[in-house]
Amino acid sequence: MSVEEITQLLQNKKEQKRQLTIEIKQLEEMLITKKKEAKGPGIYEPGKYDASDVAYHRWRAMMNRCYNPKFWEALPTYEGCTVCDEWLHFQTYAEWFHTTCPGEPSMYDVDKDLLHPHNKIYSPETCEFLPHAINVLIKNDSGNNKYGCVGVTWDAQKKKFRVRFESQGEKISGGYHTDLESAQKAYIKLKKEKIQEAALQYQNQLTPRAFEALMVYEPKLQK
């Protein structure tokens, strides 16, 4: 083999190596993107926000709730929920998240039910930012399913219905009642008062729309 042939062969090998390096890098980037994709049709594209951002964790959790059947086994109420087309794109969701959130993003949840009870669509029109403490407060409390209501349990020792729930880490008691109806009314009244108190406490950390909705919020009796 001549010097010219060896030189040409060496150049060809170097070119092949260069092409292979490019292909490997492309595959590695593709793998990273695929690993970051949420359950379902979500699209994670490189851009202004990345997977270390709090918005990404909120977006991924939302996609998981809507499109992961295993999640529905634990929380079946999320089955049938969907994400609007624009929010399927992570960068679009993240931009909305950071430009709309009224406070420190890590302290907020994105709630889909406050404005429209039993809502099944995550979108800018249907969702609101709520401080985590308030979001937990408006969620249904534990209850005795035998009576089909929340916030009310049966005390076998006293043979009465007991009203109790938590508000911002504080255990709230609505006393004991001889009949279920009066216990339910007591729960609704007390829970509504606590939600309004929390709304006033966090008013400066809420959007006007969220504050108004909380002030007229009607607690639910069923899970």
C-alpha positions, 0 to 999 in steps of 0.5 A: 500500500502506497503512502498516498493510499494510507493517507487517503485511508486515514483521512476516510477513517477520521471522517467516519469518526467525526460523523460517528461522534456527531451521531452519538451526540445526537442520540445522547441528546435524544435520549435525554429529551425522551427521559424528560418527557412526561407521561402522555403527549407532553412535549419537552423541548429545549428552551428558556426553561429546563428540567431543573425549574419548578415549573417542570415539576408542576408540568410533569405532575400534571401530565402524570395525573392526566395520562398515567393509568397507574396514577388513577389507581390511587386517585381515580377522580383524575381519570378523564382529565386532559391538558389543553393543547398549548400546555402540552408544550413544556416551554409554553406552560413554563412561561405561563407559570412564571409570568402568572404566579403571584408569588414565590413559585415553589410555594404554589400549587396549580389548582383546576377545581377552584373556579370550576368544580369537577373541572376536567381540563387543565388550561389558563382559563380553568386553573388558578395558583393557590398557596399550598396551605390553601390548596390543602385546606379546600381539598376534601377531608377524611370521613366515614364512607359509610355515611357518604360525607367528609369532615364527619366521623362516627364516635362509637364511644359517645355514639355521636357524629364528630366534626373535625378537619385540619386548617393550616396544620391546626386541628379544627373541631366542630363538636359532637352531634346527635344526627348526621344532618346537623353534623354536616351543616356544622362542618360546612359552616366551620370549613367555609369560615376557615377558608375565608380566614385563609383567603384574607390572610393570603390575600396579597399572595393571591390573584384577584380571581382566586381571592374572589372564588375563595370568599364564595367557595362552598365546601363539599360534603362528598369525596 
